[in-house]
Amino acid sequence: MDSMQDLIPFAKEVLSQKPSRGLLKVYLVGSVFAVLGTLISLVEAVCHPFSCGEPMDSEMVFMLAKEQRTVEVEQRSDVADEEEKLSHEKDAVTQRTIIYKTHKLNQRSIANRLHAS
């Protein structure tokens, strides 16, 4: 059977010969498998451009892994740099606070001495 146009006359011919139930079941199962095969091949033809059927080369896998490790190292270094920057800022704020407090205490002690003399 070359096309769907041949299927209808074939079905009419089979029914006109009054086949047994078993023969009709065999034809029905065969027809269902034929239709399913056609649908599966159609879906495969439509989806084939979107799938990657090539196996990955070992060098390609190695390069992808190396690139991923490089990205991870860069992210870690960025996080470490941010933490270091935050710790420097925190240390600077702490030092400014200490200098401010000691300067204030020195001024108060000088002021007390002036009054005491």
mmCIF file of the C-alpha atoms, coordinates in Angstrom:
data_MODEL
# 
_entry.id   MODEL 
# 
loop_
_atom_site.group_PDB 
_atom_site.id 
_atom_site.type_symbol 
_atom_site.label_atom_id 
_atom_site.label_alt_id 
_atom_site.label_comp_id 
_atom_site.label_asym_id 
_atom_site.label_entity_id 
_atom_site.label_seq_id 
_atom_site.pdbx_PDB_ins_code 
_atom_site.Cartn_x 
_atom_site.Cartn_y 
_atom_site.Cartn_z 
_atom_site.occupancy 
_atom_site.B_iso_or_equiv 
_atom_site.pdbx_formal_charge 
_atom_site.auth_seq_id 
_atom_site.auth_comp_id 
_atom_site.auth_asym_id 
_atom_site.auth_atom_id 
_atom_site.pdbx_PDB_model_num 
ATOM 1   C CA . MET A 1 1   ? 0.000   0.000   0.000  1.00 0.00 ? 1   MET A CA 1 
ATOM 2   C CA . ASP A 1 2   ? 1.663   3.122   -1.238 1.00 0.00 ? 2   ASP A CA 1 
ATOM 3   C CA . SER A 1 3   ? -0.661  5.767   0.140  1.00 0.00 ? 3   SER A CA 1 
ATOM 4   C CA . MET A 1 4   ? -3.742  6.439   2.190  1.00 0.00 ? 4   MET A CA 1 
ATOM 5   C CA . GLN A 1 5   ? -5.838  6.422   -0.996 1.00 0.00 ? 5   GLN A CA 1 
ATOM 6   C CA . ASP A 1 6   ? -5.199  2.668   -1.326 1.00 0.00 ? 6   ASP A CA 1 
ATOM 7   C CA . LEU A 1 7   ? -6.246  2.008   2.264  1.00 0.00 ? 7   LEU A CA 1 
ATOM 8   C CA . ILE A 1 8   ? -9.965  2.814   1.852  1.00 0.00 ? 8   ILE A CA 1 
ATOM 9   C CA . PRO A 1 9   ? -10.550 0.544   -1.184 1.00 0.00 ? 9   PRO A CA 1 
ATOM 10  C CA . PHE A 1 10  ? -8.586  -2.196  0.571  1.00 0.00 ? 10  PHE A CA 1 
ATOM 11  C CA . ALA A 1 11  ? -10.792 -1.882  3.667  1.00 0.00 ? 11  ALA A CA 1 
ATOM 12  C CA . LYS A 1 12  ? -13.953 -2.030  1.504  1.00 0.00 ? 12  LYS A CA 1 
ATOM 13  C CA . GLU A 1 13  ? -12.659 -5.143  -0.259 1.00 0.00 ? 13  GLU A CA 1 
ATOM 14  C CA . VAL A 1 14  ? -11.787 -6.872  3.019  1.00 0.00 ? 14  VAL A CA 1 
ATOM 15  C CA . LEU A 1 15  ? -15.243 -6.097  4.448  1.00 0.00 ? 15  LEU A CA 1 
ATOM 16  C CA . SER A 1 16  ? -17.027 -7.297  1.305  1.00 0.00 ? 16  SER A CA 1 
ATOM 17  C CA . GLN A 1 17  ? -15.377 -10.735 1.655  1.00 0.00 ? 17  GLN A CA 1 
ATOM 18  C CA . LYS A 1 18  ? -16.895 -11.111 5.146  1.00 0.00 ? 18  LYS A CA 1 
ATOM 19  C CA . PRO A 1 19  ? -13.724 -12.133 7.019  1.00 0.00 ? 19  PRO A CA 1 
ATOM 20  C CA . SER A 1 20  ? -13.794 -13.802 10.416 1.00 0.00 ? 20  SER A CA 1 
ATOM 21  C CA . ARG A 1 21  ? -13.402 -11.848 13.649 1.00 0.00 ? 21  ARG A CA 1 
ATOM 22  C CA . GLY A 1 22  ? -9.856  -13.123 14.134 1.00 0.00 ? 22  GLY A CA 1 
ATOM 23  C CA . LEU A 1 23  ? -8.786  -11.831 10.723 1.00 0.00 ? 23  LEU A CA 1 
ATOM 24  C CA . LEU A 1 24  ? -10.377 -8.429  11.427 1.00 0.00 ? 24  LEU A CA 1 
ATOM 25  C CA . LYS A 1 25  ? -8.480  -8.237  14.717 1.00 0.00 ? 25  LYS A CA 1 
ATOM 26  C CA . VAL A 1 26  ? -5.206  -9.002  12.948 1.00 0.00 ? 26  VAL A CA 1 
ATOM 27  C CA . TYR A 1 27  ? -5.885  -6.270  10.359 1.00 0.00 ? 27  TYR A CA 1 
ATOM 28  C CA . LEU A 1 28  ? -6.899  -3.847  13.095 1.00 0.00 ? 28  LEU A CA 1 
ATOM 29  C CA . VAL A 1 29  ? -3.765  -4.495  15.162 1.00 0.00 ? 29  VAL A CA 1 
ATOM 30  C CA . GLY A 1 30  ? -1.592  -4.148  12.063 1.00 0.00 ? 30  GLY A CA 1 
ATOM 31  C CA . SER A 1 31  ? -3.288  -0.896  11.118 1.00 0.00 ? 31  SER A CA 1 
ATOM 32  C CA . VAL A 1 32  ? -2.841  0.499   14.621 1.00 0.00 ? 32  VAL A CA 1 
ATOM 33  C CA . PHE A 1 33  ? 0.876   -0.348  14.544 1.00 0.00 ? 33  PHE A CA 1 
ATOM 34  C CA . ALA A 1 34  ? 1.204   1.265   11.114 1.00 0.00 ? 34  ALA A CA 1 
ATOM 35  C CA . VAL A 1 35  ? -0.484  4.473   12.287 1.00 0.00 ? 35  VAL A CA 1 
ATOM 36  C CA . LEU A 1 36  ? 1.610   4.576   15.470 1.00 0.00 ? 36  LEU A CA 1 
ATOM 37  C CA . GLY A 1 37  ? 4.793   4.071   13.442 1.00 0.00 ? 37  GLY A CA 1 
ATOM 38  C CA . THR A 1 38  ? 3.805   6.910   11.151 1.00 0.00 ? 38  THR A CA 1 
ATOM 39  C CA . LEU A 1 39  ? 3.068   9.231   14.094 1.00 0.00 ? 39  LEU A CA 1 
ATOM 40  C CA . ILE A 1 40  ? 6.330   8.356   15.861 1.00 0.00 ? 40  ILE A CA 1 
ATOM 41  C CA . SER A 1 41  ? 8.365   8.968   12.719 1.00 0.00 ? 41  SER A CA 1 
ATOM 42  C CA . LEU A 1 42  ? 6.570   12.290  12.215 1.00 0.00 ? 42  LEU A CA 1 
ATOM 43  C CA . VAL A 1 43  ? 7.324   13.393  15.783 1.00 0.00 ? 43  VAL A CA 1 
ATOM 44  C CA . GLU A 1 44  ? 10.933  12.284  15.384 1.00 0.00 ? 44  GLU A CA 1 
ATOM 45  C CA . ALA A 1 45  ? 11.272  14.239  12.130 1.00 0.00 ? 45  ALA A CA 1 
ATOM 46  C CA . VAL A 1 46  ? 9.868   17.369  13.769 1.00 0.00 ? 46  VAL A CA 1 
ATOM 47  C CA . CYS A 1 47  ? 11.953  17.106  16.962 1.00 0.00 ? 47  CYS A CA 1 
ATOM 48  C CA . HIS A 1 48  ? 15.212  15.930  15.371 1.00 0.00 ? 48  HIS A CA 1 
ATOM 49  C CA . PRO A 1 49  ? 16.646  19.420  14.683 1.00 0.00 ? 49  PRO A CA 1 
ATOM 50  C CA . PHE A 1 50  ? 16.320  20.252  18.390 1.00 0.00 ? 50  PHE A CA 1 
ATOM 51  C CA . SER A 1 51  ? 18.140  17.212  19.719 1.00 0.00 ? 51  SER A CA 1 
ATOM 52  C CA . CYS A 1 52  ? 21.884  16.720  19.916 1.00 0.00 ? 52  CYS A CA 1 
ATOM 53  C CA . GLY A 1 53  ? 22.650  13.304  18.508 1.00 0.00 ? 53  GLY A CA 1 
ATOM 54  C CA . GLU A 1 54  ? 26.420  13.667  18.402 1.00 0.00 ? 54  GLU A CA 1 
ATOM 55  C CA . PRO A 1 55  ? 28.346  11.925  21.153 1.00 0.00 ? 55  PRO A CA 1 
ATOM 56  C CA . MET A 1 56  ? 30.609  14.297  23.011 1.00 0.00 ? 56  MET A CA 1 
ATOM 57  C CA . ASP A 1 57  ? 34.292  14.034  22.303 1.00 0.00 ? 57  ASP A CA 1 
ATOM 58  C CA . SER A 1 58  ? 36.574  13.381  25.269 1.00 0.00 ? 58  SER A CA 1 
ATOM 59  C CA . GLU A 1 59  ? 38.511  16.587  24.568 1.00 0.00 ? 59  GLU A CA 1 
ATOM 60  C CA . MET A 1 60  ? 35.261  18.538  24.543 1.00 0.00 ? 60  MET A CA 1 
ATOM 61  C CA . VAL A 1 61  ? 34.280  17.049  27.910 1.00 0.00 ? 61  VAL A CA 1 
ATOM 62  C CA . PHE A 1 62  ? 37.720  17.906  29.293 1.00 0.00 ? 62  PHE A CA 1 
ATOM 63  C CA . MET A 1 63  ? 37.510  21.498  28.046 1.00 0.00 ? 63  MET A CA 1 
ATOM 64  C CA . LEU A 1 64  ? 33.992  21.942  29.463 1.00 0.00 ? 64  LEU A CA 1 
ATOM 65  C CA . ALA A 1 65  ? 35.129  20.639  32.857 1.00 0.00 ? 65  ALA A CA 1 
ATOM 66  C CA . LYS A 1 66  ? 38.181  22.929  32.793 1.00 0.00 ? 66  LYS A CA 1 
ATOM 67  C CA . GLU A 1 67  ? 36.011  25.937  31.927 1.00 0.00 ? 67  GLU A CA 1 
ATOM 68  C CA . GLN A 1 68  ? 33.606  25.092  34.737 1.00 0.00 ? 68  GLN A CA 1 
ATOM 69  C CA . ARG A 1 69  ? 36.468  24.827  37.241 1.00 0.00 ? 69  ARG A CA 1 
ATOM 70  C CA . THR A 1 70  ? 37.819  28.182  36.035 1.00 0.00 ? 70  THR A CA 1 
ATOM 71  C CA . VAL A 1 71  ? 34.431  29.815  36.573 1.00 0.00 ? 71  VAL A CA 1 
ATOM 72  C CA . GLU A 1 72  ? 34.174  28.295  40.069 1.00 0.00 ? 72  GLU A CA 1 
ATOM 73  C CA . VAL A 1 73  ? 37.664  29.550  40.987 1.00 0.00 ? 73  VAL A CA 1 
ATOM 74  C CA . GLU A 1 74  ? 36.801  33.041  39.741 1.00 0.00 ? 74  GLU A CA 1 
ATOM 75  C CA . GLN A 1 75  ? 33.613  33.060  41.794 1.00 0.00 ? 75  GLN A CA 1 
ATOM 76  C CA . ARG A 1 76  ? 35.509  31.937  44.889 1.00 0.00 ? 76  ARG A CA 1 
ATOM 77  C CA . SER A 1 77  ? 38.160  34.621  44.374 1.00 0.00 ? 77  SER A CA 1 
ATOM 78  C CA . ASP A 1 78  ? 35.448  37.258  43.926 1.00 0.00 ? 78  ASP A CA 1 
ATOM 79  C CA . VAL A 1 79  ? 33.811  36.169  47.179 1.00 0.00 ? 79  VAL A CA 1 
ATOM 80  C CA . ALA A 1 80  ? 37.190  36.168  48.952 1.00 0.00 ? 80  ALA A CA 1 
ATOM 81  C CA . ASP A 1 81  ? 37.953  39.664  47.608 1.00 0.00 ? 81  ASP A CA 1 
ATOM 82  C CA . GLU A 1 82  ? 34.593  40.942  48.843 1.00 0.00 ? 82  GLU A CA 1 
ATOM 83  C CA . GLU A 1 83  ? 35.171  39.407  52.275 1.00 0.00 ? 83  GLU A CA 1 
ATOM 84  C CA . GLU A 1 84  ? 38.647  40.930  52.443 1.00 0.00 ? 84  GLU A CA 1 
ATOM 85  C CA . LYS A 1 85  ? 37.290  44.319  51.425 1.00 0.00 ? 85  LYS A CA 1 
ATOM 86  C CA . LEU A 1 86  ? 34.568  44.108  54.075 1.00 0.00 ? 86  LEU A CA 1 
ATOM 87  C CA . SER A 1 87  ? 37.104  43.119  56.739 1.00 0.00 ? 87  SER A CA 1 
ATOM 88  C CA . HIS A 1 88  ? 39.362  46.067  55.753 1.00 0.00 ? 88  HIS A CA 1 
ATOM 89  C CA . GLU A 1 89  ? 36.403  48.438  55.949 1.00 0.00 ? 89  GLU A CA 1 
ATOM 90  C CA . LYS A 1 90  ? 35.439  47.013  59.334 1.00 0.00 ? 90  LYS A CA 1 
ATOM 91  C CA . ASP A 1 91  ? 39.021  47.378  60.586 1.00 0.00 ? 91  ASP A CA 1 
ATOM 92  C CA . ALA A 1 92  ? 39.142  50.957  59.304 1.00 0.00 ? 92  ALA A CA 1 
ATOM 93  C CA . VAL A 1 93  ? 35.895  51.839  61.091 1.00 0.00 ? 93  VAL A CA 1 
ATOM 94  C CA . THR A 1 94  ? 37.182  50.210  64.281 1.00 0.00 ? 94  THR A CA 1 
ATOM 95  C CA . GLN A 1 95  ? 40.472  52.137  64.078 1.00 0.00 ? 95  GLN A CA 1 
ATOM 96  C CA . ARG A 1 96  ? 38.657  55.424  63.470 1.00 0.00 ? 96  ARG A CA 1 
ATOM 97  C CA . THR A 1 97  ? 36.446  54.758  66.463 1.00 0.00 ? 97  THR A CA 1 
ATOM 98  C CA . ILE A 1 98  ? 39.447  53.968  68.663 1.00 0.00 ? 98  ILE A CA 1 
ATOM 99  C CA . ILE A 1 99  ? 41.327  57.071  67.486 1.00 0.00 ? 99  ILE A CA 1 
ATOM 100 C CA . TYR A 1 100 ? 38.264  59.232  68.066 1.00 0.00 ? 100 TYR A CA 1 
ATOM 101 C CA . LYS A 1 101 ? 37.765  57.880  71.603 1.00 0.00 ? 101 LYS A CA 1 
ATOM 102 C CA . THR A 1 102 ? 41.439  58.232  72.566 1.00 0.00 ? 102 THR A CA 1 
ATOM 103 C CA . HIS A 1 103 ? 41.586  61.736  71.119 1.00 0.00 ? 103 HIS A CA 1 
ATOM 104 C CA . LYS A 1 104 ? 38.498  62.686  73.096 1.00 0.00 ? 104 LYS A CA 1 
ATOM 105 C CA . LEU A 1 105 ? 39.959  61.188  76.279 1.00 0.00 ? 105 LEU A CA 1 
ATOM 106 C CA . ASN A 1 106 ? 43.215  63.094  75.751 1.00 0.00 ? 106 ASN A CA 1 
ATOM 107 C CA . GLN A 1 107 ? 41.349  66.370  75.365 1.00 0.00 ? 107 GLN A CA 1 
ATOM 108 C CA . ARG A 1 108 ? 39.374  65.733  78.543 1.00 0.00 ? 108 ARG A CA 1 
ATOM 109 C CA . SER A 1 109 ? 42.477  64.907  80.545 1.00 0.00 ? 109 SER A CA 1 
ATOM 110 C CA . ILE A 1 110 ? 44.204  68.083  79.352 1.00 0.00 ? 110 ILE A CA 1 
ATOM 111 C CA . ALA A 1 111 ? 41.121  70.070  80.197 1.00 0.00 ? 111 ALA A CA 1 
ATOM 112 C CA . ASN A 1 112 ? 41.052  68.582  83.691 1.00 0.00 ? 112 ASN A CA 1 
ATOM 113 C CA . ARG A 1 113 ? 44.685  69.411  84.274 1.00 0.00 ? 113 ARG A CA 1 
ATOM 114 C CA . LEU A 1 114 ? 44.158  72.994  83.260 1.00 0.00 ? 114 LEU A CA 1 
ATOM 115 C CA . HIS A 1 115 ? 41.410  73.353  85.801 1.00 0.00 ? 115 HIS A CA 1 
ATOM 116 C CA . ALA A 1 116 ? 43.380  71.611  88.471 1.00 0.00 ? 116 ALA A CA 1 
ATOM 117 C CA . SER A 1 117 ? 46.337  73.965  88.305 1.00 0.00 ? 117 SER A CA 1 
# 
